[in-house]
Amino acid sequence: MRLKSLLTSTAVVAAGALILSGCAAGEGSALQDDSASASGEWSTDTLNIDFATYNPLSLIIKDQGWLEEELDGVEVTWLQSAGSNKANEALRAGAVDVGSTAGSAALLARSNGSPIQVIDIYSQPEWSAIVVAADSEIAEVDDLRGKTIAATKGTDPYFFLLQTLEEAGIGLDEVTIQNLQHADGGAALTSGAVDAWAGLDPIMATTELQSGAKLIYRNIDFNTYGFLNATEDFIENHADVAQVVVNAYEKAREWAAENPDEAAEILAEYSGVEIAIADKVLNERTNLDVGEPGQQQRDVLEVVGPIFVDSGDVRSQDLIDDALDSLFNDSFYAAADPDSIGE
């Protein structure tokens, strides 16, 4: 195992827009002629891709160096995403070609005009819950009325919170949502600066095991899948490299199943957490055995979409519907060849 140092996230160049739903071979499809890659000449000499502690497959791929080995002549640059909102910012700006977000965040971005598509699903996680401090008197969701809750807007924990409040009949005007990045939200909870936190693993598991934080509400159905997204420019013009990325993700899925202990060690190293925390996140709260991007994830997002409109995060349901119709691109998964990686 080659554990590598973390890189901080950056942002900012420009990306264009182009709708690719139902793209044909040779037009952003993974089925286009791959003779260039077969001869060792790729359609681009750079690949900017993110890694994130909430995406364990990205950590495995980075650690094993598969993309660097496979993409001879391509400079692979890894940028860390601190949350789905940061990954969306980088994708929209063109700072990364491929970025990992929660499904809800991908829908939000697409609905608001970000030219991205989902090319693979990296996990079905239970990575968010409503968390309170060890000594908190808050015991259930109804107790959140009048309280201050930390959440990172534009990410799955934020949308988990919105769904939780809606289910309980609590209006947004009955709580104060403090927009903090995930790590800052966890710190605010343990310091007493907020009453509750819409948490994200592995930070959430860390607060549980190290400070005794309590999960007062869990619901895996409110957690959307982990989406691997690519810009439409990248899909259209560099489908050969996008296919290698998906191949590597499918290889990492197999590798994690065959090497669970080492996978937990990689997550622990990159996250800076104890192995027990990494093991809890991977083995108790993460399902990596997921299939192609498409209807199963759309069914989940169709529940979340109207909440975006009600909360003002998206202007209209029409934008949600249009995004759902153009978000998923399953051609790369259909053509995936994990055995081609590491040969």
N, C-alpha and C positions, 0 to 999 in steps of 0.2 A: 504493500500500500504506500503511495507517495502522497503524503499529506502536504498540501501547499498552503502558502500564506494567503490570508484574506485580502481581497481588493475592495476598495471603497467604491460606491456607486458614483457615476457622473451623469451628466445630462447635457444635452442641447445641440442639435442640428435640426434640419427640417425634413418632414416626410410628406409624401403626396397621397392622394386618395384615388382609389379605383376599386370598383365592386367586382369580385371574382366568383360569385356564387355560380356553381355549375360550370367551372372553367374547363375548357377542352384541352386535350393533349397538345403540348407545345405552347400553351397560354397559361402558365402558372400551375400546371398540373404536374404531379410527381411522375406521371407516365410519359413525360416528354423525353426526347432522345437524350440518352446519357452518354453518348460517345465521347464527349469532352472529358467527363470524369473518368471514363475508362482509360483514356490515354494519359491521364495525370494532369490534364489542364482543366481547371475549374472556371466557372463563369464569373468568379470574383476572387480577388486576392486578399479579402478581409472578411472576417466573421465576428461580429460583436454580439455576444450572448450573455445572458445574466445567470447568476447562481443565487440561491436563496436558502436560508435555513428551513423555510417552510416547504421547500421543494427538495426532498432528499435525493431524488434521482439526479438532479443537477449537480449535487455535491459529489456523487459517485462518478459521474462522467468527468467532472473537472479533476477529481483526485486521480483517476485512472489514466487521464491524458489521451482518451480515445479520439477525440476530435483532432487534436494536434497530430496524432499518428496517421489518421485516415486522410486528412485534408492536406496533403503534401503541397507546399507552395502557398497555402492560405494562412495568413496571420490571424490566429484566434485570440480575441481579447475578451476576458471575463470581467463582468461588472457585477457587483453585489446589489441586489434589490432588498431594501429593508422592509418592504411591504408591497402589496399589490398596487397601491397608489403610486409608489415610486417606480415600479416596473411600467405602469401605464404612462407615466411622464416620460420615461426613457424611450418607450416605443413610439409615442406620439412625436417626440422630438427627433427620432431617428438615431438616438444614441446607442440603441441596441436593435439588432435585426430580429432577435428572438427573445422573448421575455415571459416569465412565469407569473401568473396571477391566480386568484380565486376566480371561479366562474362568474360570480356576481360582478366582480370588478371588470372582467372582460366585456360583459354585457353593458355595463355602465359606459365604458369607454366607447364601444361600438355605437351605442345609442346616441352618444354625444359627438359623433363624427370622427372618431379615431379610426384610421384605415388599417384594421388588424383582422386576422382570422385565426381560428383555433386549429392547429395542425396536429395536436396530440393531447391526451389527457394523462397527467402524471400521477394523480392519486385521487382517491375518494377519502378525504380526511374528516375526522372529527376534531378539527383544530381550533374551534372557538366555543366558548361558553360564557356565562355570566359569572363573574368572580367577585368575591368580597374578602375582606381581610379576616384573619383567624378569629379576632375578637369582635367582629361585626355583629350587630343585632339584626341585620337583614337576613331573613331566613327564606324568603320566597320572592318571586317577581313582583307581587302586589306591594311589597315593602319598598319598591324603588320609587314610588311617587314622592316627589319633592326632593329627590336625591340628585347628586352630581355623579355622572357616569363617564368614565374615560373611554374613548373609542377612536380609532383611526378612520376618518372618513374616506370613502372610496375603496374600502377593503371588506373582506368577508365578515370579520367581527362586527363592523359597523352595521352591515345589513342583517347579521344575526341579531343584533340588538333591536333594530327596527322591527323585525318579524316577531321577536319576543314581546316587545311592547304592544304591538298590534294584537297579538293573540290574547294578551292580558287585558286589553281595552284601556291601555294607558296612552294618553295623547302625548305628542312631542312637547306640548306646552306644559306638561306636568313633570318634566324632568329637565335637567340641564346636562347637555352632552358636551363634554370638553374634548376638543379635537387634539389628541396627542398621538405621536408615533408609538408603535406597539411597546417598545422597551420603556418609553417614558410613561406610558399608561400603567405598566406594571409597577414601575417605581413610585408613581403617584399613589397607587393603591396601598402599597406597603408602608408608605410614609404618612398615610392618612389624609393626603391632599384631595382625594376623591372618595366617594362612598362605595363605588363599584367600578368594575372594569369589564369591557367586552374583550376578553383575552385571546391571545394567539399562541399556539405552541411553536417552539419549545419554551418560550418565555413563560407561558401559563403553567406548564408542568414544573418549571423551576420555582415559581412562587408557591406552588402547592407543597413541594417537597422541602423547600428551604425555609419558608416562612409560615407554613400552615394555612395558606389561603384556601378558601372553600369555593367549590363550584356549586352555586345554588340552582343553576338551571343549565341542563344539557339537552340537546336535541339534534341528532345527526342530520335530520331532514332539513334543518336550517343552515347547515354547512354545505355550500356548493362545492363542486369538484375543483381540483387543481387543473388549470388550463395552461397549456403551452401555446403561446401566441406568437405569430410572426407578422411583420408588416406586409402589406399587399405588394409593395415594391419588391421586397425580398422574395416573396412567393412567385411573383410574375417573372422576375429577371434572374433569380438564382435558385431555381427549384432543385437543381442538382445538389447544392449544398444543404438546402432545407431537408432534402431526403436523408442525407447523412446524419443530420441532427436527430431526426425521428428514429432512424436506425439505431443511433446511440442510446436514445431514451428507451427503446424497446430492449436493447441489450442490458441496460442498467436495471430494468425491471426484473429480468431473469437473474441477473447477478445478485440483486438484493435478496431474492427468494432463496438463492443457493448459499449466500454468505450473510445471514442476518446479523451475526455478531460483529463482523467487520463493517457492515453497513451502519450499525449503531455507533461503532467507534468513529467512523467518518463524520457522522452527524454530531457527535459529542465534540470532536476536534474543531469543526468549523463553527459550531454554536458556542463553544466555550462552556459547555455544561458537563455535569457528571454523567458517566455512562448509564447510570440508573434512570436519569431523566431522558436521555436519548432513547433508551430501550422502551420506556413508557410511551413516548411519542410514536415510535415506529411500530411497536408490537401491540399496543393497546388502542391506538387512535388513528392508525393509518392503514388504509386498504390500497395496496399498490396493484392489485389484480383487477385492473379496469380495462375496458375495451375501447373501441373506436369512438372518436368524438361524434356526437350526433343526438339522436332522439332522447336517450336517457338523460343527458345533461339538459337538453332543451326543456324537458318536462319540469325539471327543478327550477329553471330560470323563468318559466312561465308563471310560477308562483311569486317569484321575487320581483318581476318586472313592474306590476302595478304599484308595488310599494315605492319604487323609485319615483313614479309619477306623483303619488300622494305626498311624498316627502319633498318634492321639488327638485330632486336630483336629475330628472329627465323631464322635458317639457310636455311630452304627450305619449299616449299608448301607441300611436302610430309609429313613433320612432323606435319604441321597444320592439314592435312587431317586425319592422323592417330590419332591425339589427339581428333578431333571431333568424330571419330568413337568409341572412348573408354571413353569419358568424362562423359556421362550421365548414371546414374543408377536410374531408376524410380521405383524400386521395393519397396523402403521404403515409397514413397508417395502413391503407390498403396495399401499398407497395413496400411496406417495411420489411427489411431483411436484417434482423439483429445479428445473424451469423456472419454478415459481411464486416462487422466491426471486430478489430483485434485479430484478424487473420494473419 
